[in-house]
Structure formats: structure tokens, C-alpha cells
């Protein structure tokens, strides 16, 4: 099941960003999914679903936004490893 969401945008937005309305909508979905993933609100799997992408394509898309595919920092991972002993 899917739900359609409608909102109004000035027509000038599309020419300013050089995207059609459907391309703009796809870009907004991806941007929201990336931001929510970056904030830890959603998992990669859920973010990919929001963006309308496969999980692999979503992970590749993270690079465009300079967002790490890892939600833990190297220091956090090392701390977890030290605490596992």
C-alpha cells in the first residue's frame, strides 16, 4: 500500500533546479531518506524504501550527500570491541 502526498511548489522552483516535477519529487524523497538515516531515525533498509531505491543503490547514494553508510563512528566501534572482552 502506498499513500500519495501532495503539496504546492512555485513553478519557478523546477526551472531553478533544472528538474522536472517528478525528478524533484524523487530527489526530495532521497534527501529526506538520507537525512533521516544520518540522524539515526530510520535504518538503511527503511531509508531505501522511503527513497524508492534498493538498499545497495541507497548506500551508493549516500556518497552524493557525503553521509557515511556506517551509523557508528570508528571510535564507537573500537569502544564496543574493547567492551566485548
PDB file of N, CA, C and O in Angstrom:
ATOM      1  N   UNK A   1       0.839  -1.180   0.000  1.00  0.00           N
ATOM      2  CA  UNK A   1       0.000   0.000   0.000  1.00  0.00           C
ATOM      3  C   UNK A   1       0.881   1.239   0.000  1.00  0.00           C
ATOM      4  O   UNK A   1       1.893   1.289   0.699  1.00  0.00           O
ATOM      5  N   UNK A   2       0.502   2.217  -0.770  1.00  0.00           N
ATOM      6  CA  UNK A   2       1.233   3.481  -0.764  1.00  0.00           C
ATOM      7  C   UNK A   2       0.245   4.624  -0.568  1.00  0.00           C
ATOM      8  O   UNK A   2      -0.953   4.492  -0.821  1.00  0.00           O
ATOM      9  N   UNK A   3       0.774   5.725  -0.119  1.00  0.00           N
ATOM     10  CA  UNK A   3      -0.022   6.917   0.143  1.00  0.00           C
ATOM     11  C   UNK A   3       0.572   8.056  -0.676  1.00  0.00           C
ATOM     12  O   UNK A   3       1.788   8.247  -0.683  1.00  0.00           O
ATOM     13  N   UNK A   4      -0.255   8.791  -1.349  1.00  0.00           N
ATOM     14  CA  UNK A   4       0.199   9.956  -2.106  1.00  0.00           C
ATOM     15  C   UNK A   4       0.127  11.189  -1.228  1.00  0.00           C
ATOM     16  O   UNK A   4      -0.845  11.404  -0.503  1.00  0.00           O
ATOM     17  N   UNK A   5       1.167  11.985  -1.307  1.00  0.00           N
ATOM     18  CA  UNK A   5       1.214  13.246  -0.564  1.00  0.00           C
ATOM     19  C   UNK A   5       1.337  14.357  -1.591  1.00  0.00           C
ATOM     20  O   UNK A   5       2.176  14.292  -2.490  1.00  0.00           O
ATOM     21  N   UNK A   6       0.509  15.367  -1.460  1.00  0.00           N
ATOM     22  CA  UNK A   6       0.516  16.469  -2.418  1.00  0.00           C
ATOM     23  C   UNK A   6       0.840  17.768  -1.704  1.00  0.00           C
ATOM     24  O   UNK A   6       0.319  18.042  -0.623  1.00  0.00           O
ATOM     25  N   UNK A   7       1.699  18.560  -2.312  1.00  0.00           N
ATOM     26  CA  UNK A   7       1.924  19.911  -1.812  1.00  0.00           C
ATOM     27  C   UNK A   7       2.253  20.816  -2.991  1.00  0.00           C
ATOM     28  O   UNK A   7       2.708  20.357  -4.038  1.00  0.00           O
ATOM     29  N   UNK A   8       2.019  22.085  -2.804  1.00  0.00           N
ATOM     30  CA  UNK A   8       2.200  23.066  -3.863  1.00  0.00           C
ATOM     31  C   UNK A   8       3.609  23.646  -3.819  1.00  0.00           C
ATOM     32  O   UNK A   8       4.147  23.956  -2.756  1.00  0.00           O
ATOM     33  N   UNK A   9       4.189  23.781  -5.015  1.00  0.00           N
ATOM     34  CA  UNK A   9       5.501  24.408  -5.157  1.00  0.00           C
ATOM     35  C   UNK A   9       5.393  25.430  -6.282  1.00  0.00           C
ATOM     36  O   UNK A   9       4.701  25.188  -7.271  1.00  0.00           O
ATOM     37  N   UNK A  10       6.059  26.555  -6.146  1.00  0.00           N
ATOM     38  CA  UNK A  10       6.063  27.513  -7.247  1.00  0.00           C
ATOM     39  C   UNK A  10       6.723  26.882  -8.475  1.00  0.00           C
ATOM     40  O   UNK A  10       7.717  26.169  -8.337  1.00  0.00           O
ATOM     41  N   UNK A  11       6.193  27.128  -9.658  1.00  0.00           N
ATOM     42  CA  UNK A  11       6.745  26.547 -10.881  1.00  0.00           C
ATOM     43  C   UNK A  11       8.189  26.968 -11.115  1.00  0.00           C
ATOM     44  O   UNK A  11       8.951  26.247 -11.759  1.00  0.00           O
ATOM     45  N   UNK A  12       8.560  28.106 -10.607  1.00  0.00           N
ATOM     46  CA  UNK A  12       9.927  28.595 -10.806  1.00  0.00           C
ATOM     47  C   UNK A  12      10.970  27.703 -10.131  1.00  0.00           C
ATOM     48  O   UNK A  12      12.137  27.711 -10.521  1.00  0.00           O
ATOM     49  N   UNK A  13      10.558  26.946  -9.135  1.00  0.00           N
ATOM     50  CA  UNK A  13      11.490  26.049  -8.441  1.00  0.00           C
ATOM     51  C   UNK A  13      12.066  25.025  -9.404  1.00  0.00           C
ATOM     52  O   UNK A  13      13.264  24.743  -9.364  1.00  0.00           O
ATOM     53  N   UNK A  14      11.236  24.470 -10.259  1.00  0.00           N
ATOM     54  CA  UNK A  14      11.669  23.409 -11.153  1.00  0.00           C
ATOM     55  C   UNK A  14      12.692  23.900 -12.173  1.00  0.00           C
ATOM     56  O   UNK A  14      13.647  23.189 -12.485  1.00  0.00           O
ATOM     57  N   UNK A  15      12.497  25.098 -12.689  1.00  0.00           N
ATOM     58  CA  UNK A  15      13.483  25.622 -13.633  1.00  0.00           C
ATOM     59  C   UNK A  15      14.767  26.022 -12.905  1.00  0.00           C
ATOM     60  O   UNK A  15      15.857  25.902 -13.463  1.00  0.00           O
ATOM     61  N   UNK A  16      14.646  26.490 -11.679  1.00  0.00           N
ATOM     62  CA  UNK A  16      15.827  26.896 -10.913  1.00  0.00           C
ATOM     63  C   UNK A  16      16.734  25.706 -10.605  1.00  0.00           C
ATOM     64  O   UNK A  16      17.958  25.836 -10.616  1.00  0.00           O
ATOM     65  N   UNK A  17      16.144  24.568 -10.335  1.00  0.00           N
ATOM     66  CA  UNK A  17      16.961  23.390 -10.019  1.00  0.00           C
ATOM     67  C   UNK A  17      17.137  22.465 -11.221  1.00  0.00           C
ATOM     68  O   UNK A  17      17.779  21.419 -11.125  1.00  0.00           O
ATOM     69  N   UNK A  18      16.560  22.862 -12.350  1.00  0.00           N
ATOM     70  CA  UNK A  18      16.680  22.117 -13.610  1.00  0.00           C
ATOM     71  C   UNK A  18      16.214  20.668 -13.480  1.00  0.00           C
ATOM     72  O   UNK A  18      16.887  19.738 -13.924  1.00  0.00           O
ATOM     73  N   UNK A  19      15.062  20.505 -12.866  1.00  0.00           N
ATOM     74  CA  UNK A  19      14.457  19.188 -12.715  1.00  0.00           C
ATOM     75  C   UNK A  19      12.973  19.277 -13.018  1.00  0.00           C
ATOM     76  O   UNK A  19      12.329  20.296 -12.770  1.00  0.00           O
ATOM     77  N   UNK A  20      12.453  18.202 -13.552  1.00  0.00           N
ATOM     78  CA  UNK A  20      11.012  18.129 -13.782  1.00  0.00           C
ATOM     79  C   UNK A  20      10.331  17.892 -12.430  1.00  0.00           C
ATOM     80  O   UNK A  20      11.003  17.527 -11.465  1.00  0.00           O
ATOM     81  N   UNK A  21       9.026  18.091 -12.343  1.00  0.00           N
ATOM     82  CA  UNK A  21       8.335  17.827 -11.074  1.00  0.00           C
ATOM     83  C   UNK A  21       8.560  16.396 -10.562  1.00  0.00           C
ATOM     84  O   UNK A  21       8.733  16.198  -9.359  1.00  0.00           O
ATOM     85  N   UNK A  22       8.562  15.404 -11.451  1.00  0.00           N
ATOM     86  CA  UNK A  22       8.767  14.022 -10.977  1.00  0.00           C
ATOM     87  C   UNK A  22      10.203  13.808 -10.511  1.00  0.00           C
ATOM     88  O   UNK A  22      10.433  13.093  -9.537  1.00  0.00           O
ATOM     89  N   UNK A  23      11.175  14.420 -11.195  1.00  0.00           N
ATOM     90  CA  UNK A  23      12.576  14.317 -10.751  1.00  0.00           C
ATOM     91  C   UNK A  23      12.760  15.026  -9.410  1.00  0.00           C
ATOM     92  O   UNK A  23      13.481  14.544  -8.537  1.00  0.00           O
ATOM     93  N   UNK A  24      12.101  16.171  -9.259  1.00  0.00           N
ATOM     94  CA  UNK A  24      12.163  16.920  -7.999  1.00  0.00           C
ATOM     95  C   UNK A  24      11.589  16.091  -6.858  1.00  0.00           C
ATOM     96  O   UNK A  24      12.170  16.047  -5.774  1.00  0.00           O
ATOM     97  N   UNK A  25      10.460  15.436  -7.086  1.00  0.00           N
ATOM     98  CA  UNK A  25       9.838  14.601  -6.049  1.00  0.00           C
ATOM     99  C   UNK A  25      10.759  13.452  -5.660  1.00  0.00           C
ATOM    100  O   UNK A  25      10.901  13.152  -4.474  1.00  0.00           O
ATOM    101  N   UNK A  26      11.380  12.809  -6.630  1.00  0.00           N
ATOM    102  CA  UNK A  26      12.307  11.709  -6.340  1.00  0.00           C
ATOM    103  C   UNK A  26      13.504  12.215  -5.538  1.00  0.00           C
ATOM    104  O   UNK A  26      13.954  11.553  -4.604  1.00  0.00           O
ATOM    105  N   UNK A  27      14.012  13.381  -5.903  1.00  0.00           N
ATOM    106  CA  UNK A  27      15.145  13.968  -5.187  1.00  0.00           C
ATOM    107  C   UNK A  27      14.771  14.327  -3.752  1.00  0.00           C
ATOM    108  O   UNK A  27      15.573  14.144  -2.836  1.00  0.00           O
ATOM    109  N   UNK A  28      13.554  14.837  -3.555  1.00  0.00           N
ATOM    110  CA  UNK A  28      13.097  15.159  -2.195  1.00  0.00           C
ATOM    111  C   UNK A  28      12.978  13.894  -1.344  1.00  0.00           C
ATOM    112  O   UNK A  28      13.368  13.889  -0.177  1.00  0.00           O
ATOM    113  N   UNK A  29      12.439  12.826  -1.931  1.00  0.00           N
ATOM    114  CA  UNK A  29      12.331  11.553  -1.208  1.00  0.00           C
ATOM    115  C   UNK A  29      13.713  11.065  -0.782  1.00  0.00           C
ATOM    116  O   UNK A  29      13.910  10.638   0.356  1.00  0.00           O
ATOM    117  N   UNK A  30      14.660  11.135  -1.707  1.00  0.00           N
ATOM    118  CA  UNK A  30      16.015  10.688  -1.399  1.00  0.00           C
ATOM    119  C   UNK A  30      16.656  11.568  -0.330  1.00  0.00           C
ATOM    120  O   UNK A  30      17.268  11.057   0.608  1.00  0.00           O
ATOM    121  N   UNK A  31      16.520  12.878  -0.463  1.00  0.00           N
ATOM    122  CA  UNK A  31      17.116  13.800   0.514  1.00  0.00           C
ATOM    123  C   UNK A  31      16.540  13.571   1.904  1.00  0.00           C
ATOM    124  O   UNK A  31      17.278  13.566   2.889  1.00  0.00           O
ATOM    125  N   UNK A  32      15.238  13.384   1.988  1.00  0.00           N
ATOM    126  CA  UNK A  32      14.614  13.123   3.291  1.00  0.00           C
ATOM    127  C   UNK A  32      15.110  11.801   3.868  1.00  0.00           C
ATOM    128  O   UNK A  32      15.426  11.714   5.054  1.00  0.00           O
ATOM    129  N   UNK A  33      15.177  10.779   3.030  1.00  0.00           N
ATOM    130  CA  UNK A  33      15.628   9.469   3.495  1.00  0.00           C
ATOM    131  C   UNK A  33      17.071   9.530   3.992  1.00  0.00           C
ATOM    132  O   UNK A  33      17.401   8.953   5.028  1.00  0.00           O
ATOM    133  N   UNK A  34      17.926  10.231   3.250  1.00  0.00           N
ATOM    134  CA  UNK A  34      19.331  10.361   3.658  1.00  0.00           C
ATOM    135  C   UNK A  34      19.436  11.099   4.985  1.00  0.00           C
ATOM    136  O   UNK A  34      20.173  10.674   5.875  1.00  0.00           O
ATOM    137  N   UNK A  35      18.712  12.189   5.123  1.00  0.00           N
ATOM    138  CA  UNK A  35      18.783  12.979   6.361  1.00  0.00           C
ATOM    139  C   UNK A  35      18.270  12.173   7.552  1.00  0.00           C
ATOM    140  O   UNK A  35      18.892  12.170   8.614  1.00  0.00           O
ATOM    141  N   UNK A  36      17.145  11.494   7.379  1.00  0.00           N
ATOM    142  CA  UNK A  36      16.604  10.686   8.480  1.00  0.00           C
ATOM    143  C   UNK A  36      17.544   9.546   8.835  1.00  0.00           C
ATOM    144  O   UNK A  36      17.667   9.190  10.007  1.00  0.00           O
ATOM    145  N   UNK A  37      18.214   8.964   7.834  1.00  0.00           N
ATOM    146  CA  UNK A  37      19.202   7.917   8.107  1.00  0.00           C
ATOM    147  C   UNK A  37      20.378   8.515   8.872  1.00  0.00           C
ATOM    148  O   UNK A  37      20.829   7.950   9.868  1.00  0.00           O
ATOM    149  N   UNK A  38      20.873   9.658   8.404  1.00  0.00           N
ATOM    150  CA  UNK A  38      22.009  10.327   9.042  1.00  0.00           C
ATOM    151  C   UNK A  38      21.705  10.643  10.507  1.00  0.00           C
ATOM    152  O   UNK A  38      22.587  10.539  11.359  1.00  0.00           O
ATOM    153  N   UNK A  39      20.469  11.025  10.800  1.00  0.00           N
ATOM    154  CA  UNK A  39      20.059  11.354  12.170  1.00  0.00           C
ATOM    155  C   UNK A  39      19.794  10.116  13.015  1.00  0.00           C
ATOM    156  O   UNK A  39      19.598  10.225  14.226  1.00  0.00           O
ATOM    157  N   UNK A  40      19.784   8.935  12.387  1.00  0.00           N
ATOM    158  CA  UNK A  40      19.524   7.707  13.126  1.00  0.00           C
ATOM    159  C   UNK A  40      18.047   7.442  13.360  1.00  0.00           C
ATOM    160  O   UNK A  40      17.689   6.603  14.186  1.00  0.00           O
ATOM    161  N   UNK A  41      17.188   8.151  12.641  1.00  0.00           N
ATOM    162  CA  UNK A  41      15.740   7.991  12.800  1.00  0.00           C
ATOM    163  C   UNK A  41      15.249   6.719  12.122  1.00  0.00           C
ATOM    164  O   UNK A  41      14.336   6.056  12.612  1.00  0.00           O
ATOM    165  N   UNK A  42      15.872   6.379  10.974  1.00  0.00           N
ATOM    166  CA  UNK A  42      15.480   5.182  10.224  1.00  0.00           C
ATOM    167  C   UNK A  42      16.716   4.354   9.883  1.00  0.00           C
ATOM    168  O   UNK A  42      17.833   4.871   9.849  1.00  0.00           O
ATOM    169  N   UNK A  43      16.504   3.077   9.632  1.00  0.00           N
ATOM    170  CA  UNK A  43      17.571   2.169   9.222  1.00  0.00           C
ATOM    171  C   UNK A  43      17.868   2.365   7.731  1.00  0.00           C
ATOM    172  O   UNK A  43      17.127   3.052   7.027  1.00  0.00           O
ATOM    173  N   UNK A  44      18.959   1.752   7.259  1.00  0.00           N
ATOM    174  CA  UNK A  44      19.258   1.795   5.827  1.00  0.00           C
ATOM    175  C   UNK A  44      18.120   1.181   5.023  1.00  0.00           C
ATOM    176  O   UNK A  44      17.720   1.710   3.986  1.00  0.00           O
ATOM    177  N   UNK A  45      17.612   0.076   5.507  1.00  0.00           N
ATOM    178  CA  UNK A  45      16.530  -0.606   4.788  1.00  0.00           C
ATOM    179  C   UNK A  45      15.304   0.292   4.650  1.00  0.00           C
ATOM    180  O   UNK A  45      14.731   0.406   3.566  1.00  0.00           O
ATOM    181  N   UNK A  46      14.903   0.928   5.750  1.00  0.00           N
ATOM    182  CA  UNK A  46      13.729   1.802   5.715  1.00  0.00           C
ATOM    183  C   UNK A  46      14.009   3.054   4.883  1.00  0.00           C
ATOM    184  O   UNK A  46      13.136   3.517   4.149  1.00  0.00           O
ATOM    185  N   UNK A  47      15.216   3.601   4.992  1.00  0.00           N
ATOM    186  CA  UNK A  47      15.574   4.783   4.203  1.00  0.00           C
ATOM    187  C   UNK A  47      15.531   4.464   2.711  1.00  0.00           C
ATOM    188  O   UNK A  47      15.056   5.273   1.915  1.00  0.00           O
ATOM    189  N   UNK A  48      16.025   3.293   2.334  1.00  0.00           N
ATOM    190  CA  UNK A  48      15.980   2.877   0.934  1.00  0.00           C
ATOM    191  C   UNK A  48      14.536   2.778   0.465  1.00  0.00           C
ATOM    192  O   UNK A  48      14.209   3.189  -0.649  1.00  0.00           O
ATOM    193  N   UNK A  49      13.680   2.238   1.309  1.00  0.00           N
ATOM    194  CA  UNK A  49      12.255   2.128   0.965  1.00  0.00           C
ATOM    195  C   UNK A  49      11.638   3.506   0.771  1.00  0.00           C
ATOM    196  O   UNK A  49      10.886   3.724  -0.180  1.00  0.00           O
ATOM    197  N   UNK A  50      11.952   4.433   1.667  1.00  0.00           N
ATOM    198  CA  UNK A  50      11.440   5.808   1.564  1.00  0.00           C
ATOM    199  C   UNK A  50      11.906   6.446   0.257  1.00  0.00           C
ATOM    200  O   UNK A  50      11.135   7.126  -0.421  1.00  0.00           O
ATOM    201  N   UNK A  51      13.170   6.221  -0.087  1.00  0.00           N
ATOM    202  CA  UNK A  51      13.747   6.820  -1.294  1.00  0.00           C
ATOM    203  C   UNK A  51      13.289   6.118  -2.574  1.00  0.00           C
ATOM    204  O   UNK A  51      13.476   6.640  -3.673  1.00  0.00           O
ATOM    205  N   UNK A  52      12.695   4.945  -2.429  1.00  0.00           N
ATOM    206  CA  UNK A  52      12.272   4.196  -3.606  1.00  0.00           C
ATOM    207  C   UNK A  52      13.437   3.520  -4.311  1.00  0.00           C
ATOM    208  O   UNK A  52      13.413   3.336  -5.528  1.00  0.00           O
ATOM    209  N   UNK A  53      14.465   3.148  -3.536  1.00  0.00           N
ATOM    210  CA  UNK A  53      15.666   2.528  -4.082  1.00  0.00           C
ATOM    211  C   UNK A  53      15.902   1.168  -3.432  1.00  0.00           C
ATOM    212  O   UNK A  53      15.311   0.840  -2.404  1.00  0.00           O
ATOM    213  N   UNK A  54      16.777   0.390  -4.057  1.00  0.00           N
ATOM    214  CA  UNK A  54      17.254  -0.813  -3.379  1.00  0.00           C
ATOM    215  C   UNK A  54      18.203  -0.353  -2.277  1.00  0.00           C
ATOM    216  O   UNK A  54      18.680   0.782  -2.292  1.00  0.00           O
ATOM    217  N   UNK A  55      18.469  -1.232  -1.332  1.00  0.00           N
ATOM    218  CA  UNK A  55      19.392  -0.858  -0.254  1.00  0.00           C
ATOM    219  C   UNK A  55      20.776  -0.547  -0.827  1.00  0.00           C
ATOM    220  O   UNK A  55      21.422   0.405  -0.391  1.00  0.00           O
ATOM    221  N   UNK A  56      21.235  -1.337  -1.797  1.00  0.00           N
ATOM    222  CA  UNK A  56      22.546  -1.094  -2.408  1.00  0.00           C
ATOM    223  C   UNK A  56      22.583   0.276  -3.089  1.00  0.00           C
ATOM    224  O   UNK A  56      23.549   1.021  -2.923  1.00  0.00           O
ATOM    225  N   UNK A  57      21.546   0.613  -3.850  1.00  0.00           N
ATOM    226  CA  UNK A  57      21.504   1.918  -4.519  1.00  0.00           C
ATOM    227  C   UNK A  57      21.443   3.052  -3.505  1.00  0.00           C
ATOM    228  O   UNK A  57      22.026   4.114  -3.726  1.00  0.00           O
ATOM    229  N   UNK A  58      20.736   2.834  -2.386  1.00  0.00           N
ATOM    230  CA  UNK A  58      20.681   3.864  -1.345  1.00  0.00           C
ATOM    231  C   UNK A  58      22.068   4.090  -0.753  1.00  0.00           C
ATOM    232  O   UNK A  58      22.482   5.231  -0.551  1.00  0.00           O
ATOM    233  N   UNK A  59      22.787   2.998  -0.474  1.00  0.00           N
ATOM    234  CA  UNK A  59      24.133   3.123   0.096  1.00  0.00           C
ATOM    235  C   UNK A  59      25.030   3.908  -0.860  1.00  0.00           C
ATOM    236  O   UNK A  59      25.788   4.772  -0.422  1.00  0.00           O
ATOM    237  N   UNK A  60      24.952   3.616  -2.164  1.00  0.00           N
ATOM    238  CA  UNK A  60      25.735   4.379  -3.144  1.00  0.00           C
ATOM    239  C   UNK A  60      25.312   5.843  -3.169  1.00  0.00           C
ATOM    240  O   UNK A  60      26.151   6.722  -3.367  1.00  0.00           O
ATOM    241  N   UNK A  61      24.028   6.119  -2.972  1.00  0.00           N
ATOM    242  CA  UNK A  61      23.528   7.493  -2.974  1.00  0.00           C
ATOM    243  C   UNK A  61      24.026   8.294  -1.780  1.00  0.00           C
ATOM    244  O   UNK A  61      24.114   9.519  -1.854  1.00  0.00           O
ATOM    245  N   UNK A  62      24.350   7.627  -0.690  1.00  0.00           N
ATOM    246  CA  UNK A  62      24.848   8.335   0.493  1.00  0.00           C
ATOM    247  C   UNK A  62      26.112   9.137   0.177  1.00  0.00           C
ATOM    248  O   UNK A  62      26.329  10.208   0.743  1.00  0.00           O
ATOM    249  N   UNK A  63      26.941   8.617  -0.726  1.00  0.00           N
ATOM    250  CA  UNK A  63      28.180   9.317  -1.083  1.00  0.00           C
ATOM    251  C   UNK A  63      27.888  10.685  -1.693  1.00  0.00           C
ATOM    252  O   UNK A  63      28.626  11.639  -1.448  1.00  0.00           O
ATOM    253  N   UNK A  64      26.836  10.791  -2.474  1.00  0.00           N
ATOM    254  CA  UNK A  64      26.453  12.086  -3.072  1.00  0.00           C
ATOM    255  C   UNK A  64      26.212  13.146  -2.010  1.00  0.00           C
ATOM    256  O   UNK A  64      26.488  14.328  -2.216  1.00  0.00           O
ATOM    257  N   UNK A  65      25.693  12.704  -0.875  1.00  0.00           N
ATOM    258  CA  UNK A  65      25.363  13.630   0.217  1.00  0.00           C
ATOM    259  C   UNK A  65      26.458  13.682   1.278  1.00  0.00           C
ATOM    260  O   UNK A  65      26.312  14.330   2.314  1.00  0.00           O
ATOM    261  N   UNK A  66      27.569  12.977   0.991  1.00  0.00           N
ATOM    262  CA  UNK A  66      28.698  12.915   1.927  1.00  0.00           C
ATOM    263  C   UNK A  66      28.274  12.407   3.296  1.00  0.00           C
ATOM    264  O   UNK A  66      28.674  12.950   4.325  1.00  0.00           O
ATOM    265  N   UNK A  67      27.451  11.349   3.295  1.00  0.00           N
ATOM    266  CA  UNK A  67      26.973  10.716   4.518  1.00  0.00           C
ATOM    267  C   UNK A  67      27.552   9.303   4.574  1.00  0.00           C
ATOM    268  O   UNK A  67      27.477   8.555   3.599  1.00  0.00           O
ATOM    269  N   UNK A  68      28.119   8.951   5.701  1.00  0.00           N
ATOM    270  CA  UNK A  68      28.709   7.632   5.873  1.00  0.00           C
ATOM    271  C   UNK A  68      27.622   6.560   5.905  1.00  0.00           C
ATOM    272  O   UNK A  68      26.551   6.776   6.473  1.00  0.00           O
ATOM    273  N   UNK A  69      27.895   5.400   5.295  1.00  0.00           N
ATOM    274  CA  UNK A  69      26.927   4.300   5.383  1.00  0.00           C
ATOM    275  C   UNK A  69      26.938   3.639   6.755  1.00  0.00           C
ATOM    276  O   UNK A  69      26.089   2.795   7.041  1.00  0.00           O
ATOM    277  N   UNK A  70      27.883   4.009   7.602  1.00  0.00           N
ATOM    278  CA  UNK A  70      28.001   3.439   8.937  1.00  0.00           C
ATOM    279  C   UNK A  70      27.412   4.394   9.964  1.00  0.00           C
ATOM    280  O   UNK A  70      27.750   5.577   9.980  1.00  0.00           O
ATOM    281  N   UNK A  71      26.537   3.887  10.818  1.00  0.00           N
ATOM    282  CA  UNK A  71      25.925   4.755  11.818  1.00  0.00           C
ATOM    283  C   UNK A  71      26.773   4.868  13.075  1.00  0.00           C
ATOM    284  O   UNK A  71      26.479   5.686  13.947  1.00  0.00           O
ATOM    285  N   UNK A  72      27.809   4.068  13.178  1.00  0.00           N
ATOM    286  CA  UNK A  72      28.726   4.152  14.321  1.00  0.00           C
ATOM    287  C   UNK A  72      30.053   4.718  13.833  1.00  0.00           C
ATOM    288  O   UNK A  72      30.498   4.421  12.724  1.00  0.00           O
ATOM    289  N   UNK A  73      30.678   5.535  14.671  1.00  0.00           N
ATOM    290  CA  UNK A  73      31.989   6.064  14.321  1.00  0.00           C
ATOM    291  C   UNK A  73      33.046   5.001  14.602  1.00  0.00           C
ATOM    292  O   UNK A  73      32.772   4.012  15.283  1.00  0.00           O
ATOM    293  N   UNK A  74      34.241   5.206  14.082  1.00  0.00           N
ATOM    294  CA  UNK A  74      35.339   4.266  14.328  1.00  0.00           C
ATOM    295  C   UNK A  74      35.618   4.152  15.820  1.00  0.00           C
ATOM    296  O   UNK A  74      35.881   3.060  16.322  1.00  0.00           O
ATOM    297  N   UNK A  75      35.560   5.281  16.534  1.00  0.00           N
ATOM    298  CA  UNK A  75      35.801   5.263  17.981  1.00  0.00           C
ATOM    299  C   UNK A  75      34.730   4.451  18.713  1.00  0.00           C
ATOM    300  O   UNK A  75      35.042   3.713  19.647  1.00  0.00           O
ATOM    301  N   UNK A  76      33.477   4.586  18.294  1.00  0.00           N
ATOM    302  CA  UNK A  76      32.397   3.814  18.919  1.00  0.00           C
ATOM    303  C   UNK A  76      32.569   2.322  18.673  1.00  0.00           C
ATOM    304  O   UNK A  76      32.315   1.510  19.563  1.00  0.00           O
ATOM    305  N   UNK A  77      32.997   1.961  17.480  1.00  0.00           N
ATOM    306  CA  UNK A  77      33.223   0.553  17.166  1.00  0.00           C
ATOM    307  C   UNK A  77      34.376   0.015  18.004  1.00  0.00           C
ATOM    308  O   UNK A  77      34.281  -1.080  18.558  1.00  0.00           O
ATOM    309  N   UNK A  78      35.457   0.772  18.100  1.00  0.00           N
ATOM    310  CA  UNK A  78      36.604   0.340  18.922  1.00  0.00           C
ATOM    311  C   UNK A  78      36.202   0.192  20.382  1.00  0.00           C
ATOM    312  O   UNK A  78      36.634  -0.745  21.054  1.00  0.00           O
ATOM    313  N   UNK A  79      35.390   1.095  20.870  1.00  0.00           N
ATOM    314  CA  UNK A  79      34.910   1.010  22.254  1.00  0.00           C
ATOM    315  C   UNK A  79      34.069  -0.252  22.456  1.00  0.00           C
ATOM    316  O   UNK A  79      34.194  -0.928  23.477  1.00  0.00           O
ATOM    317  N   UNK A  80      33.221  -0.562  21.488  1.00  0.00           N
ATOM    318  CA  UNK A  80      32.420  -1.784  21.564  1.00  0.00           C
ATOM    319  C   UNK A  80      33.304  -3.021  21.572  1.00  0.00           C
ATOM    320  O   UNK A  80      33.043  -3.975  22.306  1.00  0.00           O
ATOM    321  N   UNK A  81      34.342  -3.004  20.760  1.00  0.00           N
ATOM    322  CA  UNK A  81      35.268  -4.143  20.716  1.00  0.00           C
ATOM    323  C   UNK A  81      35.980  -4.285  22.059  1.00  0.00           C
ATOM    324  O   UNK A  81      36.104  -5.398  22.569  1.00  0.00           O
ATOM    325  N   UNK A  82      36.450  -3.180  22.643  1.00  0.00           N
ATOM    326  CA  UNK A  82      37.127  -3.236  23.955  1.00  0.00           C
ATOM    327  C   UNK A  82      36.193  -3.742  25.042  1.00  0.00           C
ATOM    328  O   UNK A  82      36.610  -4.484  25.931  1.00  0.00           O
ATOM    329  N   UNK A  83      34.929  -3.340  24.969  1.00  0.00           N
ATOM    330  CA  UNK A  83      33.962  -3.744  25.985  1.00  0.00           C
ATOM    331  C   UNK A  83      33.466  -5.183  25.806  1.00  0.00           C
ATOM    332  O   UNK A  83      32.865  -5.753  26.717  1.00  0.00           O
ATOM    333  N   UNK A  84      33.717  -5.759  24.645  1.00  0.00           N
ATOM    334  CA  UNK A  84      33.258  -7.123  24.369  1.00  0.00           C
ATOM    335  C   UNK A  84      34.120  -8.162  25.063  1.00  0.00           C
ATOM    336  O   UNK A  84      33.696  -9.305  25.228  1.00  0.00           O
ATOM    337  N   UNK A  85      35.319  -7.785  25.470  1.00  0.00           N
ATOM    338  CA  UNK A  85      36.222  -8.743  26.124  1.00  0.00           C
ATOM    339  C   UNK A  85      35.812  -9.106  27.496  1.00  0.00           C
ATOM    340  O   UNK A  85      36.485  -9.900  28.152  1.00  0.00           O
TER     341      UNK A  85
END
